[in-house]
Amino acid sequence: MTETDCLFCKILAGEIPSTEVVSSEGTYAFRDINPGAPTHVLVIPRRHIESAATLTDDDGDTLAEMIGTAQDVARKEGIADSGYRLVFNVGDDALNSVPHLHLHVLGGKRLGWPPG
């Protein structure tokens, strides 16, 4: 998959609509179209990175910014105090369907374990 074929890159380019929650210089957070919890927001880097499996030491700042954006989402959505889950899915067995690094922010109810 190339960046021009990437669903999330198309969302970032404004070619596909999304519902923005928060954004930063290097990240964009938007509502998942198939939510698994009352709050289900995806945080993606603006730079195309295929997955958590392809991260390198050079991506530390990007990861830190993604976590900061996820914290902003939790505050904005009113789940920061009650609790929330942060999830990176990697590969087919984890049901990762879009090959662009993304962090799920889930909350708004008591989440079971194991997930799913």
Protein Blocks (a to p, Z undefined) as FASTA:
>chain_A
ZZklpmklmmmnopagcddfbdcfkbccdddfbdcbfbdcddddfbdcfblmlpcfklmm
mmmmmmmmmmmmmmmnopmmnopcddddedjklopabdcddddddehiacdddeZZ
